[in-house]
């Protein structure tokens, strides 16, 4: 008997079902221990044939087809009837299972003896985490409580014998709320329910074609809702019946009367008498405060009051003080978050009632104020404010310990202080287990959740430039935004995002590349020898043992020139030292630009090897661009014509235009220069061409803007190009690059010299040639107008091994030698990525001076090795060692005649 049967109902699923099938085939549970049963509900788009092809040669997967039934109930029931597994799980045709889901859920079911196992569910494509209060931790015997009822989906593990004995099935036909009916029947039949929260099992993939987003008939919805109550109303009065009724009343009716714009809200109001007969008024005493108020208004038929309350509730949010300080402590990141509940920019209104604090609705615009029995605040211990870390790519969100209830301060403000602990040590948390399993390699955003009072709020955690607390004192992290750590092999960098939010970078790719630029050198902990450099690092929290391997490039530089001449491509020219193999990158104005070529000048003739190409640049065509204002850009064409940058824009205006024009505006100077204006036919469609003479513009970044003149006055919007392959030019020796901004606008960069031109030219190995030791790189994509020459330098490098080693005692960077005994630049490269910071080591007679970014970081006493007893063989290595010793001795003033 298989351990688990997975039932998948399909209908016009399209290509999305491919990922569903892949997630099923990627399970760690052996193929002979599970089965997949696909039941197609009469698809008309070729889904049946696609699934048939995908599961070919997979005996554990089977496919059936039935005439269209109108919804998922009948195919799921047929799949359940054909299942042979000990447990059944229902997987939607456009969702996925995480790789270890079936194994973990089954093992936990056996361990706990549960009839139902709720596996952690997450959403991708939507900011919500379904059932957030459900996933606070594993629960072996949850019973039927509000934690379980927060997530009423069928994506669980159900004991098949329970379904068979109780004859529980989904309602069939074109119905709604089939999941609620099914789970109501299951929860009425058993209390043996477990929650598995330490591993994400099920991933919803949210997109525009999700079937649950389709419109529906409210009469069908209403009938389905009442049917879903039948298993609940058949229960005797008691805690289970009351808990289920509360969940159905709050989540289906009262939430739809809340802050959102729900299209069937009016129907709920008009059908109040029919619906309320299922929910006795006595149950309101167990509701949360704002739900009690909504229920009081709903039972009175007070539409105006519900509308006023909805408008006020739309302003409710968490007012958060920015995080200014974080602290590392033995692999745990401690974050203190303070804030308050607000209505708009004001504290959430609370008044003193006869029997204690109440929600103050006096200024909310309700025609009649509810009694204090409806507005009483009650016990705030049931409210929870806690921190979650949500993966940007996967949508997996993890709750962090340290949540707290709201409290009422002396000024009647609802405040909170969350002392969150992000536990990243080995075995310290489900998050670390997820990361060690190789599935959580991503950046996590910090979000604060409020659950209680009748509200469910999610707000991002704001951050000021971060400071690291050490030994009770607040000290700068060195870079203000990032506080790095290495925790038993895991790199962790909490930082402030560009838009001021708190995030934690837990990606493993390029660990040292991200860690090294944030550290400082500790001279007391550093050792420098001719055959090895050990640099002690500060500003880096360490816990446990870590060793990351990479390389260090020993660099030399040569003068370089970017040459532009009429009627021929631009060229980058330099003459490196012969006899080495190195990658080449240009450096102009202290910026690097990779040329993606490797040159071996030791070969005869010199060899040019191509390096991996970057991802292809996007096209600048933007058909059907979304409106961004009153002037919508539909199409943009850009080109260089000699010294002139030409822009042609076609688009649509919100009204007929008399004329349209293009202008450019300098970001730093604020100067606006009109480029061209032309009359338009009296129509909302327009086309205008602007010609930008760069000789008349000063050094600045110039944004291209669109103006229109119509009956209602002047319209202005930026030109929207979406994406653009950079267009570089050299105009009389001056660099100019047209590019797309991050928000899709069009700009002309006249601020840089060679860096932007060389980068935008994107030369490849085929563009690199050598002649008598000179290297010439053709820059064919650069447009040329006039002559010009820009000076810079080209940097060549060879590689040496390097290790970043961390223990509880600290971290150090180890560079294995031999290290040449003169001034050398060291450029660190780990997992193929260069550090953004440059380090030099300048060897003196008794000390070595280490500088980073041109500033001295440390002066370290030299630790000299004992001389070799034997000079070694006369091969290349022996000659190099003897030559190195002579150079070293000469620097120290020692006779090297021997």
C-alpha positions in Angstrom: 0.0 0.0 0.0 1.4 3.5 -0.9 1.9 5.8 2.0 0.3 8.8 0.3 -2.1 9.3 -2.6 -2.0 12.7 -4.2 -5.2 13.7 -6.1 -4.9 16.4 -8.7 -8.0 17.7 -10.5 -7.2 19.4 -13.8 -9.2 21.6 -16.2 -7.7 23.7 -19.0 -4.5 23.9 -16.9 -2.2 24.8 -19.8 1.6 24.7 -19.3 1.3 25.5 -15.5 0.5 21.8 -14.9 4.1 21.0 -16.0 5.5 22.5 -12.8 2.9 20.7 -10.7 4.0 17.4 -12.3 7.7 18.2 -11.7 7.1 19.0 -8.1 5.4 15.6 -7.7 8.2 13.7 -9.4 10.8 15.6 -7.3 9.6 14.2 -4.0 12.1 12.7 -1.7 9.5 10.0 -0.8 10.4 7.0 -3.0 8.3 6.6 -6.0 7.0 3.2 -4.8 5.7 4.9 -1.6 3.3 7.4 -3.2 0.9 7.7 -6.1 -0.4 10.6 -8.1 -3.9 10.4 -9.5 -4.7 13.0 -12.1 -8.4 13.4 -13.0 -9.1 15.7 -15.9 -12.5 17.4 -15.9 -13.1 17.5 -19.6 -10.4 20.0 -20.6 -10.7 21.6 -24.1 -7.1 23.0 -24.4 -5.1 19.8 -24.7 -4.4 19.5 -20.9 -5.2 15.7 -21.0 -2.7 15.0 -23.8 0.0 17.2 -22.1 -0.4 15.4 -18.7 -0.4 12.1 -20.5 3.0 13.0 -22.1 4.4 14.3 -18.9 3.7 11.2 -16.8 4.7 8.7 -19.5 7.0 6.0 -18.0 6.0 7.0 -14.4 4.0 4.0 -13.1 3.2 5.7 -9.8 1.3 8.4 -11.7 -2.1 7.7 -13.4 -4.5 9.8 -15.5 -8.3 9.6 -15.9 -10.7 11.8 -17.7 -14.4 12.5 -17.1 -17.0 14.7 -18.8 -16.9 18.3 -17.6 -18.7 18.6 -14.2 -18.2 22.3 -13.7 -15.9 22.4 -10.7 -13.3 20.4 -8.8 -15.5 18.3 -6.5 -16.3 15.4 -8.8 -12.8 14.8 -10.1 -11.4 15.0 -6.5 -14.0 12.4 -5.4 -13.2 10.1 -8.3 -9.5 10.4 -7.4 -10.3 9.6 -3.8 -12.3 6.5 -4.8 -9.3 5.3 -6.9 -6.7 6.1 -4.2 -5.0 3.2 -2.4 -2.7 5.2 -0.1 -2.9 5.3 3.7 -3.3 9.1 3.4 -4.7 11.4 0.7 -3.6 14.9 -0.2 -5.3 17.2 -2.7 -3.0 19.2 -4.9 -4.4 22.0 -7.2 -3.3 21.8 -10.9 -1.4 25.1 -10.8 0.3 24.7 -7.4 3.4 22.8 -6.2 4.7 20.6 -3.4 8.1 21.3 -1.8 10.5 18.4 -2.3 10.4 16.9 1.2 6.7 17.6 1.7 5.2 14.1 1.4 7.9 12.4 3.5 7.7 14.9 6.3 3.9 15.0 6.5 3.6 11.2 6.4 6.3 10.7 9.1 4.6 13.3 11.3 1.2 11.7 10.8 2.6 8.3 11.9 4.5 10.0 14.8 1.4 11.8 16.2 -1.3 9.3 15.1 -3.1 12.2 13.5 -6.1 11.7 11.1 -5.3 15.1 9.6 -1.9 16.9 9.1 -1.7 20.5 8.2 1.5 21.1 6.3 2.9 24.7 6.2 1.4 26.5 3.2 2.9 29.6 1.5 2.0 31.9 -1.4 4.2 32.9 -4.3 2.9 35.9 -6.3 1.0 37.4 -3.3 2.3 39.2 -0.2 0.0 37.1 2.1 1.0 34.0 4.1 -2.1 31.9 4.2 -3.1 31.0 7.8 -0.1 32.9 9.4 -1.2 32.1 13.0 -1.3 28.4 12.1 2.4 28.1 11.4 3.9 29.4 14.6 5.2 25.9 15.5 4.6 22.2 15.3 1.6 21.0 17.2 1.2 17.2 17.7 -2.4 17.4 19.1 -4.0 20.7 18.0 -7.6 19.5 18.1 -10.1 21.9 16.4 -9.1 25.4 17.5 -8.6 28.7 15.8 -5.0 27.9 14.9 -6.3 25.0 12.8 -9.3 27.0 11.5 -7.2 29.8 10.2 -6.3 27.7 7.2 -9.3 25.8 5.8 -7.9 24.4 2.5 -7.9 20.8 1.3 -4.1 20.8 0.8 -3.6 18.6 3.9 -2.9 15.0 4.6 -6.2 13.1 5.4 -6.3 9.5 6.6 -8.1 7.7 3.8 -9.8 5.2 6.1 -11.5 8.2 7.9 -12.9 9.5 4.6 -14.1 6.0 3.6 -15.8 5.2 7.0 -17.5 8.5 7.3 -18.3 8.8 3.5 -16.9 12.3 3.5 -16.7 13.7 -0.1 -16.6 17.1 -1.8 -19.9 18.6 -3.1 -20.1 18.1 -6.8 -21.2 20.3 -9.7 -20.8 24.1 -10.1 -20.6 24.9 -6.4 -18.5 27.2 -4.2 -16.9 26.8 -0.8 -16.4 23.1 -1.5 -13.2 23.1 0.7 -15.1 24.6 3.6 -17.8 21.9 3.4 -15.2 19.1 3.1 -13.1 20.4 6.1 -16.3 21.0 8.2 -17.2 17.4 7.8 -13.7 16.2 8.6 -13.4 18.4 11.7 -16.8 17.3 12.9 -15.6 13.6 12.6 -12.2 13.8 14.3 -10.1 15.8 16.8 -6.8 14.1 15.9 -5.3 17.0 14.0 -1.6 17.9 13.9 0.2 21.0 12.5 3.6 20.6 10.8 5.1 24.1 10.6 8.9 23.5 10.5 9.0 22.8 6.8 7.1 24.5 3.9 5.0 21.8 2.3 2.6 23.4 -0.1 3.1 26.4 -2.4 0.2 28.4 -3.9 1.2 30.0 -7.2 -1.0 33.1 -7.6 -1.7 34.5 -11.1 -4.4 36.1 -13.1 -5.8 32.8 -14.3 -6.4 31.2 -10.9 -9.9 29.6 -11.0 -10.7 30.9 -7.5 -10.4 34.5 -8.9 -13.2 33.9 -11.5 -16.5 35.6 -10.9 -19.4 33.6 -9.5 -23.1 33.5 -9.0 -24.0 34.8 -5.5 -27.1 32.6 -5.2 -24.9 29.6 -5.8 -22.4 30.9 -3.3 -25.1 31.4 -0.7 -26.5 27.9 -1.2 -23.0 26.5 -1.0 -22.3 28.5 2.2 -25.4 27.1 3.9 -24.5 23.6 2.8 -21.0 23.9 4.3 -22.7 24.7 7.7 -24.6 21.4 7.7 -21.9 19.2 9.3 -21.3 21.9 11.9 -25.0 22.4 12.8 -25.3 18.6 13.2 -22.8 18.7 16.1 -24.1 19.0 19.7 -23.6 22.3 21.4 -20.1 22.5 22.8 -16.6 24.1 22.2 -16.1 22.4 18.8 -19.4 23.6 17.4 -18.9 27.1 18.7 -15.4 27.3 17.4 -16.5 26.2 13.9 -19.5 28.5 13.8 -17.2 31.4 14.9 -14.8 30.7 12.1 -17.5 30.5 9.4 -19.2 33.7 10.7 -16.0 35.8 11.0 -14.1 34.6 8.0 -16.9 34.3 5.5 -19.3 37.1 6.5 -17.8 39.7 8.8 -14.5 39.9 6.9 -16.4 40.5 3.7 -18.1 43.4 5.4 -14.7 44.8 6.5 -12.2 47.1 4.8 -11.9 45.4 1.4 -13.9 46.2 -1.7 -15.9 43.0 -2.1 -18.3 42.8 -5.0 -20.9 40.7 -3.1 -20.9 42.9 0.0 -24.3 44.4 -0.8 -25.8 40.9 -1.2 -24.5 39.9 2.2 -26.4 42.9 3.6 -29.6 42.2 1.7 -29.5 38.5 2.8 -28.8 39.3 6.4 -32.0 37.7 7.8 -31.3 34.4 6.0 -27.7 34.2 7.1 -28.0 35.3 10.7 -30.4 32.5 11.6 -27.3 30.2 11.6 -25.4 32.4 14.0 -27.2 33.1 17.4 -26.6 36.6 18.9 -25.1 34.9 22.0 -22.0 34.0 20.1 -21.0 37.6 19.7 -19.6 37.7 23.2 -16.7 35.4 22.1 -15.8 37.6 19.1 -12.8 40.0 19.0 -13.7 43.7 19.5 -13.9 45.0 16.0 -15.8 41.8 14.9 -18.3 42.4 17.7 -18.9 46.0 16.4 -19.4 44.7 12.9 -21.7 42.0 14.0 -23.8 44.6 16.1 -24.1 46.8 13.0 -24.9 43.8 10.7 -27.6 42.5 13.0 -29.2 45.9 13.1 -29.0 46.3 9.3 -27.0 49.5 9.7 -25.5 49.9 6.3 -24.3 53.4 6.9 -22.6 52.4 10.1 -20.8 49.5 8.4 -19.7 51.8 5.6 -18.3 54.3 8.1 -16.6 51.6 10.1 -15.1 50.2 6.8 -13.6 53.6 6.0 -12.1 54.0 9.5 -10.7 50.4 9.4 -9.0 51.1 6.1 -6.7 53.5 7.9 -5.6 51.1 10.7 -1.9 50.2 10.5 1.1 49.5 12.6 3.1 52.6 13.3 6.7 51.4 13.5 9.7 53.2 14.8 12.6 52.5 12.4 15.1 49.9 13.6 18.4 51.6 14.4 20.3 48.9 16.1 20.8 45.1 15.8 23.0 42.8 17.9 24.6 39.5 17.2 24.9 37.0 20.1 26.3 33.5 19.5 24.5 33.1 16.2 21.4 34.9 17.1 20.4 38.2 15.6 18.5 40.3 18.1 16.2 43.0 16.7 14.1 45.4 18.9 11.0 46.8 17.2 8.8 49.3 18.8 5.6 50.8 17.6 1.9 51.4 18.1 -1.5 50.7 16.6 -2.6 53.7 14.5 -5.7 54.9 12.7 -4.0 57.0 10.0 -1.3 59.0 11.5 -3.0 59.2 14.9 -3.0 56.6 17.8 -5.8 54.1 17.5 -8.6 55.7 19.5 -9.3 54.1 22.9 -11.5 55.6 25.6 -12.3 54.7 29.2 -15.6 52.9 29.5 -17.7 52.1 32.5 -16.1 48.7 33.0 -12.7 49.3 31.4 -11.1 50.5 28.1 -13.3 50.6 24.9 -12.7 51.3 21.2 -13.6 55.0 20.8 -15.8 55.3 17.7 -17.1 58.8 18.5 -15.1 60.3 15.5 -15.7 57.4 13.1 -19.0 58.8 11.6 -21.3 56.0 12.7 -25.0 57.2 12.9 -25.4 55.3 16.1 -22.7 54.3 18.5 -22.6 50.6 19.7 -23.0 49.8 23.3 -19.9 49.3 25.5 -20.6 45.5 25.4 -19.7 45.6 21.7 -16.7 48.0 21.9 -15.0 46.7 25.1 -11.3 46.1 24.5 -11.1 43.1 26.8 -8.0 41.0 27.5 -5.2 42.1 25.2 -3.2 39.0 25.8 -5.0 37.4 22.9 -3.5 39.9 20.5 -0.1 39.0 19.0 2.5 41.2 17.2 5.4 39.1 15.9 8.2 39.2 13.3 8.3 37.2 10.2 11.1 36.7 7.7 9.7 36.1 4.2 11.8 34.8 1.3 11.6 37.1 -1.8 11.7 34.3 -4.3 9.9 31.4 -2.6 7.3 33.3 -0.6 8.2 31.1 2.5 7.8 33.1 5.7 9.2 32.1 9.0 7.9 33.4 12.4 10.7 34.5 14.8 10.5 34.1 18.5 9.8 37.2 20.6 6.2 38.1 19.7 4.3 40.1 22.2 0.7 41.2 22.9 -0.4 44.8 22.5 -0.5 46.8 25.8 -2.4 49.9 26.8 -0.1 52.6 28.1 -0.9 55.4 30.5 -1.9 57.7 27.6 -4.4 55.0 26.3 -2.2 54.2 23.3 -2.0 50.6 22.1 1.8 50.0 22.0 4.2 47.0 21.6 7.9 46.2 21.9 8.9 43.1 19.9 12.3 41.7 21.0 12.7 39.3 18.1 15.4 36.6 18.0 16.5 35.4 14.5 18.2 32.1 15.5 20.6 31.0 12.8 22.9 28.6 14.7 22.9 25.0 13.6 19.7 23.3 14.8 18.6 26.6 16.3 15.4 27.1 14.3 13.3 25.7 11.4 14.7 28.5 9.3 18.3 27.3 9.7 17.1 23.7 9.0 15.5 25.0 5.8 18.7 26.8 4.8 20.9 23.8 5.5 18.6 21.7 3.3 19.7 23.9 0.4 16.2 25.3 -0.4 16.3 28.7 1.3 19.2 30.4 -0.5 17.6 33.9 -0.8 17.1 37.3 0.7 14.5 37.5 3.5 12.4 40.7 4.1 11.4 41.5 7.7 7.6 42.0 8.2 5.6 42.6 11.3 2.2 40.8 11.8 -0.7 41.9 14.0 -3.3 39.2 14.7 -6.0 40.3 17.1 -8.8 42.8 17.9 -10.4 41.6 14.7 -7.5 42.9 12.5 -4.9 41.1 10.5 -2.2 43.5 9.5 1.2 43.0 7.8 3.6 45.9 7.6 7.3 46.0 6.6 9.9 46.7 9.2 11.5 50.1 8.6 15.2 50.6 9.3 17.5 53.5 9.7 21.2 52.9 8.8 22.0 49.9 11.0 24.3 50.0 14.0 25.6 46.9 15.8 25.3 46.8 19.5 28.3 45.3 21.2 28.8 44.9 25.0 25.9 47.1 25.7 27.2 50.0 23.6 26.1 51.1 20.2 28.9 51.2 17.6 28.8 51.8 13.9 29.0 48.7 11.7 31.5 50.4 9.5 29.2 50.8 6.6 26.1 52.0 8.3 23.7 49.7 6.4 25.1 46.1 6.8 26.1 44.1 9.8 27.7 40.8 8.6 28.1 37.4 10.3 29.4 33.9 9.5 27.5 31.4 11.5 28.8 27.8 11.2 29.1 28.0 7.5 26.2 30.3 6.9 26.8 33.9 5.8 24.2 36.4 7.1 24.0 40.1 6.3 21.2 42.2 7.8 20.9 45.4 6.0 18.7 48.4 5.1 17.2 48.2 1.6 17.2 51.1 -0.8 13.7 52.0 0.2 14.4 51.9 3.9 13.3 48.4 4.9 15.0 45.8 7.0 16.1 42.6 5.2 18.5 39.8 5.9 20.7 38.4 3.1 21.1 34.6 3.6 22.2 33.8 0.0 25.2 31.5 -0.1 26.4 32.5 -3.6 29.3 34.8 -3.3 29.6 34.5 0.5 33.0 36.2 0.9 32.2 38.7 -1.9 29.5 40.1 0.3 31.2 39.6 3.7 34.7 41.0 3.0 33.8 44.5 2.0 32.0 45.0 5.3 35.0 44.0 7.5 38.1 45.8 8.9 41.6 44.5 9.4 42.8 44.0 13.0 46.6 44.5 13.0 47.0 42.7 16.3 45.4 39.6 14.9 47.2 39.7 11.5 50.4 37.9 10.4 52.2 38.6 7.2 55.0 36.4 5.8 56.5 36.2 2.3 54.8 32.8 1.9 51.5 33.6 3.5 49.3 36.5 4.5 46.8 36.1 7.4 44.6 39.2 8.0 42.6 39.2 11.2 39.1 40.7 10.5 36.9 42.8 12.7 33.3 44.0 12.2 32.3 40.4 11.5 30.3 38.3 14.0 31.4 34.6 14.0 29.9 31.6 15.7 30.9 28.0 14.9 33.4 27.0 12.2 33.4 28.3 8.6 35.9 28.1 5.8 35.1 29.6 2.4 37.4 29.1 -0.5 38.2 31.5 -3.4 41.0 33.3 -5.1 43.1 36.4 -4.8 44.4 38.1 -7.9 47.8 39.7 -7.8 47.4 42.7 -10.1 49.5 45.0 -12.1 48.3 47.8 -14.3 49.2 49.3 -17.6 48.2 52.6 -19.2 45.2 52.4 -21.4 43.4 54.7 -23.8 39.9 54.7 -25.3 40.4 56.0 -28.8 37.8 57.3 -31.1 38.5 58.3 -34.7 36.1 59.2 -37.5 34.9 56.4 -39.8 36.2 53.5 -37.7 35.1 51.7 -34.5 36.3 53.0 -31.1 39.1 51.0 -29.5 40.5 50.4 -26.1 44.3 50.1 -26.3 46.9 49.1 -23.7 50.3 47.2 -23.5 50.4 44.7 -20.6 53.5 43.0 -19.2 54.2 39.8 -21.2 54.5 36.2 -19.9 51.4 35.7 -17.8 47.8 34.6 -18.2 45.2 37.0 -16.9 41.7 38.3 -17.2 41.5 41.9 -18.4 39.2 44.6 -17.2 39.3 48.3 -17.9 39.4 50.9 -15.1 38.4 54.5 -15.8 37.6 56.9 -12.9 38.2 54.0 -10.5 35.3 51.9 -12.0 35.8 48.4 -13.4 34.2 47.2 -16.6 34.6 43.5 -17.6 35.6 42.8 -21.2 34.8 39.1 -20.9 38.1 38.0 -22.5 41.1 36.1 -21.2 44.5 36.7 -22.8 47.5 34.3 -22.6 50.5 36.4 -23.7 52.9 33.5 -22.7 51.5 31.6 -25.7 53.0 32.0 -29.2 51.1 33.5 -30.8 49.1 35.1 -27.9 45.8 33.4 -27.3 42.5 35.1 -26.7 39.9 33.0 -24.9 36.2 34.0 -24.6 34.7 34.3 -21.1 31.0 33.5 -20.4 28.7 36.0 -22.0 26.2 37.9 -19.7 22.5 37.6 -20.1 21.2 39.1 -23.3 20.1 42.7 -23.0 16.4 43.3 -23.3 14.8 44.9 -26.3 13.6 48.5 -25.9 10.3 47.8 -27.6 7.4 48.4 -25.3 4.1 47.7 -27.1 1.0 48.2 -25.0 2.8 50.1 -22.2 0.7 50.7 -19.1 -0.5 54.3 -18.6 1.6 56.2 -16.1 -0.2 59.5 -16.3 -2.2 61.6 -18.8 0.3 61.0 -21.6 0.8 57.3 -22.3 3.9 56.2 -24.1 3.0 53.4 -26.6 6.2 53.2 -28.6 9.7 54.8 -28.5 12.4 54.7 -31.1 15.9 56.0 -30.2 19.1 56.3 -32.3 22.2 58.4 -32.7 22.6 60.6 -35.8 26.1 62.1 -35.6 26.3 64.4 -32.6 22.5 64.2 -32.1 20.4 61.8 -30.1 17.1 61.3 -31.8 13.9 60.2 -29.9 10.6 59.5 -31.6 7.6 58.9 -29.3 4.1 57.8 -30.2 1.4 57.6 -27.6 -2.1 58.4 -26.4 -3.3 61.4 -24.4 -6.2 61.6 -22.0 -7.7 64.3 -24.3 -7.1 65.7 -27.9 -3.8 67.7 -28.0 -3.1 70.9 -29.9 0.7 70.2 -29.7 3.2 67.8 -28.2 6.8 68.4 -27.3 9.9 66.7 -25.9 12.3 68.2 -23.3 15.2 67.1 -21.2 15.8 68.0 -17.6 19.1 67.7 -15.7 18.8 65.9 -12.4 21.5 67.8 -10.5 21.1 71.2 -12.1 17.3 71.2 -12.5 17.8 72.9 -15.9 15.1 72.1 -18.4 15.9 72.3 -22.1 13.1 72.1 -24.7 14.0 69.9 -27.6 11.2 70.0 -30.1 7.5 71.0 -30.3 5.2 70.2 -33.1 1.5 70.7 -33.8 -0.9 67.7 -33.6 -4.1 66.7 -35.3 -7.0 67.3 -32.9 -6.8 63.7 -31.7 -5.7 62.0 -28.5 -3.1 60.0 -30.5 0.2 61.8 -31.0 3.7 61.4 -32.5 6.6 63.7 -31.8 10.3 63.6 -32.6 13.0 65.3 -30.5 16.6 65.8 -31.5 19.0 66.3 -28.6 22.3 68.1 -29.4 24.6 66.8 -26.6 27.1 69.6 -27.3 24.8 72.1 -25.7 24.2 70.1 -22.5 26.4 70.2 -19.4 27.7 67.2 -17.5 24.6 65.7 -15.9 22.0 62.9 -16.2 19.2 64.2 -18.4 15.7 62.7 -18.1 13.6 62.8 -21.3 10.1 64.2 -20.7 6.9 64.5 -22.7 4.6 67.5 -22.7 1.2 67.9 -24.3 -1.1 70.9 -24.6 -4.8 70.4 -24.8 -8.1 72.1 -23.9 -7.6 71.5 -20.1 -4.1 72.9 -20.1 -0.6 71.3 -20.0 0.1 67.6 -19.5 3.5 66.3 -18.5 4.8 62.7 -18.1 8.2 61.0 -18.4 8.9 59.1 -21.6 8.5 55.5 -20.7 10.7 53.1 -22.6 10.4 50.0 -20.3 13.9 48.6 -21.1 16.7 49.6 -23.4 19.9 48.1 -24.6 22.4 50.9 -23.7 23.3 53.1 -26.6 26.9 54.5 -26.1 28.5 57.2 -28.1 31.7 59.3 -28.2 31.0 62.8 -29.4 34.2 64.9 -29.9 35.8 62.8 -27.1 32.9 63.2 -24.7 31.1 60.1 -23.5 27.3 59.8 -23.8 25.1 56.8 -23.0 21.3 56.6 -23.5 19.7 54.0 -21.1 16.5 52.9 -19.4 16.1 53.9 -15.7 15.0 51.5 -13.1 11.4 52.7 -13.3 11.3 52.4 -17.1 12.1 56.0 -18.0 14.5 57.2 -20.7 17.7 59.1 -19.7 20.9 60.4 -21.3 24.0 60.0 -19.1 26.6 62.7 -19.8 28.3 62.5 -16.4 30.8 59.6 -16.8 33.7 59.3 -19.3 35.0 55.9 -20.4 33.3 53.6 -17.8 29.9 53.8 -19.2 31.0 53.7 -22.8 33.2 50.7 -22.3 30.5 48.9 -20.3 27.8 49.7 -22.8 29.9 48.6 -25.7 29.9 45.0 -24.4 33.0 43.8 -26.3 33.6 40.1 -26.5 36.6 37.9 -27.1 36.1 38.2 -30.8 36.8 41.9 -30.5 40.2 41.5 -28.9 43.4 41.3 -30.9 47.1 41.7 -30.2 49.8 43.2 -32.3 53.5 43.5 -31.1 52.4 43.2 -27.5 49.7 45.8 -27.7 46.1 44.7 -27.0 43.4 46.3 -29.0 39.7 45.9 -28.1 37.3 47.0 -30.8 34.2 48.8 -29.5 31.9 48.4 -32.5 28.7 49.4 -30.7 30.0 52.9 -29.8 28.7 55.6 -32.1 31.5 58.1 -33.2 31.1 61.8 -33.9 34.4 63.7 -34.2 37.7 62.6 -32.7 38.7 62.0 -29.1 41.0 60.2 -26.7 40.2 59.3 -23.1 42.9 58.0 -20.7 42.6 55.3 -18.1 44.4 52.1 -17.3 43.9 48.4 -17.9 44.4 45.9 -15.1 45.8 42.4 -15.5 45.6 39.8 -12.9 46.8 36.3 -12.0 45.1 34.1 -9.3 46.2 32.6 -6.0 44.2 30.5 -3.6 42.5 32.3 -0.6 40.4 31.1 2.3 38.1 33.0 4.6 38.3 31.1 7.9 36.0 31.8 10.9 35.7 30.2 14.3 34.0 31.3 17.6 37.2 33.2 18.3 37.1 35.4 15.2 37.7 35.4 11.4 40.8 35.8 9.2 41.5 35.9 5.5 44.3 33.6 4.5 46.2 34.1 1.3 48.6 31.2 0.5 51.9 32.3 -1.2 54.3 32.9 -2.4 53.5 36.6 -2.0 55.8 38.8 -4.1 57.9 41.0 -2.0 56.9 44.4 -3.4 53.7 46.4 -3.5 50.9 44.4 -5.0 47.2 44.9 -5.3 45.0 42.1 -4.1 41.5 41.8 -5.6 39.4 39.1 -3.8 37.2 36.9 -5.9 35.0 34.2 -4.3 32.6 32.0 -6.3 33.3 34.0 -9.4 32.5 37.4 -8.0 34.9 40.2 -7.3 34.8 42.1 -4.1 33.8 45.7 -4.6 36.7 46.9 -2.4 40.3 47.0 -3.4 43.2 46.1 -1.0 46.9 46.7 -1.4 49.8 45.2 0.6 53.0 47.3 0.6 56.0 45.4 2.0 58.5 47.4 4.0 61.7 46.3 5.8 60.0 45.2 9.0 56.3 45.9 8.4 53.6 45.4 5.8 51.1 48.2 5.2 47.6 47.1 4.3 45.4 49.7 2.6 41.8 49.4 1.5 40.2 51.8 -1.0 43.4 53.9 -0.9 43.2 54.4 2.9 45.6 52.7 5.3 43.8 50.0 7.2 46.6 48.5 9.2 50.4 48.3 9.6 51.4 44.8 10.5 54.8 43.6 11.8 56.3 41.1 9.4 56.6 37.5 10.6 59.7 36.1 8.8 60.0 32.4 8.1 63.1 30.5 8.9 65.4 30.2 5.7 65.0 27.1 3.7 67.9 24.6 4.6 68.1 23.7 0.9 67.8 26.1 -2.0 65.5 23.7 -3.7 65.6 22.5 -7.3 66.7 24.8 -10.1 63.3 24.6 -11.7 60.9 27.5 -12.1 59.7 27.2 -8.5 63.3 27.0 -7.1 64.5 30.0 -9.2 61.4 31.9 -8.1 62.0 31.2 -4.4 65.6 32.1 -4.6 64.8 35.3 -6.5 62.1 36.2 -4.0 64.6 35.7 -1.1 67.1 38.0 -2.7 64.5 40.7 -3.2 63.3 40.3 0.3 66.9 40.4 1.8 67.8 43.5 -0.3 64.7 45.3 1.1 65.9 44.4 4.6 69.5 45.4 3.9 70.8 41.9 4.3 73.8 40.7 2.2 72.5 38.3 -0.4 75.8 37.4 -2.1 75.5 33.8 -1.0 
